[in-house]
Amino acid sequence: MFRFEHPYYLYGLGLVPVLVLLFVLYAIWRKNAIRRFGDEKLVPQLMPAASKYKRGVKFSLLLLAFVFLVVGWANPQWGSKRNKVKRKSVDVLIALDISNSMYAEDIAPNRMERAKKFAENLVEKLKGDRIGLILFAGGAYLQMPITTDYAAAELFIRSASPDLAGTQGTAIADAINLARRNFVNDDKSHKAFVLITDGEDHDGEALEAAAQAREDGMIQFTVGVGTEEGAFIPMNIGGRQDYKRDKNGQPVRSRLNEQMLSELASKGGGEYFPISRGDGVATALQERIDQLEKKELEVRAFTSYESYFQYFLGAALLLLLAEFVISYRREKWLEGRDIFK
């Protein structure tokens, strides 16, 4: 497998046509200057030792040396080995609540940002396992299928917001059922589901869905975001900052539903973790997931790359040396058979 270790250096090759154009413009300017100096046929007789073609040869050597230097800096490599690597992992689906209640500011800076930061930290700790992402509010949406593309997972988590939800609410049962459909149905192990939510306004089917998913081998963990005291939900209404209000015009206070999340984790065979415990929550959850039975995966990968930049740099140095040695004069020992004439 061929690759460049630093492909962005190859943009330097864009200078090649610019350098050629400058050389052509210089040649035209030089020719016009000679014409102004005297008769075009007589001037060469005043410089009998000057070679007519060496200027172009020297420029070509410099240009070729520049190309070799750029390619060398980009470091061409070839994968000399392709190994089959077997590793064990757990498939983990992370479900992130993006309902409006996640804007409540009972934990700093707000529930949404705290949950996203936690999810990113969890992805970092679960590298080696396969990860997928579900976003849910009034409905559940598969944002990223199970994969080992951790950079994409972190990108999707950072961009999550209530604006991505078609309807508002906290459809936890939908998120659980969507996870069930995206795991391998005939596999009764190596499956973990992490629900990150405040548990507010959940539907009544969540506990039943959790029990059914557990029968399919899906271990479910819940992470509670917020506090039991709760907070009002900030909203932008008519261009001004206000709070979400009920039908009587009173501000709605959103509270963390720890009892429901704890019951949900129990039904799912997992454990409940309050995010308020701090940075240790992600580590504790990762350790708990590591205890699950892992499945063996076979991964084919190029594990060894050999660099060939030295050949290009060596060729560039030889070309520069040749350009330095070649003069603009005709070679006396080639008098009468000058290859540059």
SVG drawing of the C-alpha trace seen along z (x, -y; Angstrom):
<svg xmlns="http://www.w3.org/2000/svg" viewBox="-53 -49 93 65">
<polyline fill="none" stroke="black" stroke-width="0.4" points="0.0,0.0 1.5,-3.3 1.1,-6.6 2.7,-9.9 3.4,-10.5 3.1,-14.3 0.9,-14.8 0.4,-18.5 4.0,-19.2 2.9,-18.1 1.1,-21.4 4.6,-22.8 4.5,-21.2 2.0,-23.9 5.0,-26.2 6.4,-24.2 4.3,-25.9 4.9,-29.3 8.7,-28.7 8.4,-27.6 6.4,-30.7 9.0,-33.0 11.8,-31.3 9.9,-31.7 9.3,-35.4 13.0,-35.8 14.0,-34.2 11.8,-36.6 13.1,-39.6 16.7,-38.5 16.1,-38.0 14.5,-41.5 17.4,-43.0 20.0,-41.4 18.0,-42.8 18.2,-46.3 22.0,-45.8 22.8,-45.0 22.0,-42.9 20.6,-39.6 23.1,-37.7 26.1,-39.7 25.7,-39.6 26.5,-35.8 29.8,-36.5 30.7,-38.9 30.1,-35.9 31.6,-33.0 32.2,-31.0 28.6,-31.2 26.5,-28.1 23.1,-28.6 21.3,-25.8 23.0,-25.4 20.8,-28.0 17.7,-25.9 19.6,-22.7 20.6,-24.3 17.1,-25.5 15.7,-22.0 18.1,-20.5 17.1,-23.0 13.4,-22.4 13.7,-18.6 15.7,-18.9 12.9,-21.0 10.4,-18.4 12.5,-15.6 12.9,-17.7 9.1,-18.3 8.4,-14.6 11.1,-13.7 9.7,-16.1 6.3,-14.4 8.1,-11.1 6.7,-8.4 6.1,-5.2 5.2,-1.6 3.4,0.7 5.6,3.8 3.6,5.9 -0.1,6.6 -0.9,8.5 -4.1,10.1 -4.6,8.8 -7.1,10.4 -8.5,8.3 -11.4,8.5 -13.9,5.7 -17.4,4.8 -19.9,3.0 -21.1,-0.2 -24.0,-2.4 -24.1,-5.8 -27.5,-7.5 -27.3,-11.3 -30.4,-13.2 -30.8,-16.4 -34.1,-17.6 -34.7,-21.2 -34.5,-20.3 -30.8,-19.6 -30.3,-23.4 -31.1,-23.7 -28.2,-25.2 -28.3,-23.4 -24.8,-22.0 -22.3,-24.3 -22.3,-25.4 -25.5,-23.5 -26.6,-19.9 -26.1,-19.7 -22.5,-20.9 -21.7,-18.7 -23.2,-15.7 -21.3,-16.2 -18.0,-16.7 -18.7,-13.4 -19.6,-11.6 -16.3,-12.7 -14.3,-11.6 -16.1,-8.3 -15.2,-7.8 -11.6,-8.5 -11.6,-5.8 -13.4,-3.2 -10.9,-3.3 -10.3,0.3 -14.1,1.0 -16.5,0.4 -18.8,-2.6 -22.0,-4.0 -24.1,-7.1 -27.8,-7.7 -29.4,-11.2 -32.9,-11.3 -35.5,-13.8 -39.1,-13.3 -37.8,-10.5 -34.5,-8.6 -32.1,-9.0 -29.0,-6.8 -26.3,-9.5 -23.4,-7.1 -23.5,-3.2 -21.2,-1.0 -17.6,-1.7 -14.0,-2.3 -14.0,-5.8 -13.5,-7.6 -12.8,-11.0 -16.2,-10.9 -17.9,-10.0 -16.3,-12.9 -17.3,-15.3 -20.9,-14.1 -21.0,-14.5 -19.6,-18.1 -22.2,-19.1 -25.2,-17.7 -27.9,-20.1 -31.7,-20.3 -31.9,-21.9 -31.2,-18.4 -34.4,-17.0 -37.5,-16.9 -39.8,-16.8 -39.2,-17.5 -39.6,-15.2 -37.5,-12.4 -38.3,-9.2 -36.0,-6.8 -37.9,-3.7 -37.4,-4.7 -33.6,-5.1 -33.5,-1.6 -35.4,0.0 -33.3,-1.7 -30.2,-0.4 -31.6,3.2 -32.2,3.0 -28.7,1.9 -27.0,4.6 -26.6,8.1 -29.8,9.9 -28.4,13.4 -25.6,12.2 -26.5,12.4 -23.4,10.8 -20.7,8.1 -23.4,5.4 -23.5,2.3 -25.8,-0.6 -25.0,-3.9 -27.9,-6.3 -27.0,-9.9 -30.0,-11.9 -31.8,-13.9 -34.7,-11.4 -37.3,-14.2 -40.7,-13.7 -39.8,-10.1 -42.5,-7.9 -43.9,-5.0 -42.6,-2.3 -38.9,-2.8 -38.7,-0.2 -40.4,2.4 -38.1,1.7 -35.1,2.0 -36.2,5.5 -36.8,6.7 -33.4,5.4 -31.7,7.2 -33.2,10.5 -31.4,9.9 -28.1,9.5 -27.9,5.7 -26.4,4.5 -27.7,1.0 -26.0,-1.8 -27.6,-5.1 -25.8,-8.5 -27.9,-11.1 -27.3,-14.7 -28.6,-17.4 -29.7,-17.7 -32.8,-16.7 -33.3,-20.4 -33.4,-21.2 -33.5,-24.5 -35.6,-26.5 -35.1,-25.8 -33.7,-28.9 -35.3,-29.6 -35.0,-32.4 -38.5,-33.7 -39.1,-36.5 -35.5,-37.5 -35.3,-37.8 -34.1,-35.4 -36.9,-33.8 -37.7,-30.4 -39.9,-27.6 -43.4,-28.0 -46.4,-25.8 -49.9,-26.5 -50.5,-28.7 -47.5,-30.9 -45.4,-29.6 -41.7,-28.7 -41.1,-25.0 -38.5,-23.6 -36.7,-20.5 -35.4,-18.0 -33.1,-15.0 -35.2,-11.8 -32.6,-9.6 -35.2,-7.0 -36.3,-6.2 -32.7,-6.1 -31.6,-3.8 -34.6,-1.5 -33.8,-1.6 -30.2,-0.5 -31.4,2.3 -33.8,3.6 -31.0,3.5 -28.6,5.4 -26.2,2.4 -25.6,-0.4 -26.6,-4.0 -23.9,-6.8 -24.7,-10.4 -22.6,-12.8 -22.2,-15.1 -19.6,-12.7 -17.0,-14.3 -14.3,-13.0 -14.2,-9.6 -17.6,-8.7 -16.3,-8.0 -13.5,-5.9 -15.9,-3.9 -18.2,-3.3 -15.3,-2.2 -14.1,0.2 -17.6,1.6 -17.9,2.1 -14.5,3.8 -15.9,6.5 -18.4,7.5 -17.7,10.5 -15.8,9.4 -16.0,10.8 -13.0,11.5 -12.5,9.5 -10.1,9.9 -8.6,6.7 -6.4,6.5 -3.9,3.7 -0.7,2.5 1.5,2.4 4.9,1.6 5.8,-1.3 9.2,-1.8 10.2,-5.4 11.9,-6.2 12.5,-10.0 16.2,-9.5 16.3,-8.4 14.5,-11.5 16.6,-13.8 19.8,-12.0 18.6,-12.5 17.9,-16.2 21.4,-16.7 23.0,-15.0 20.9,-17.3 22.0,-20.4 25.6,-19.3 25.3,-18.7 23.7,-22.2 26.6,-23.7 29.3,-22.0 27.8,-22.9 28.9,-26.3 27.3,-28.7 30.4,-28.4 30.9,-25.9 33.2,-23.1 36.6,-23.3 37.1,-19.6 33.8,-19.3 34.8,-21.9 33.1,-21.1 30.8,-18.5 29.3,-20.4 26.1,-18.5 24.6,-21.7 25.2,-23.7"/>
</svg>
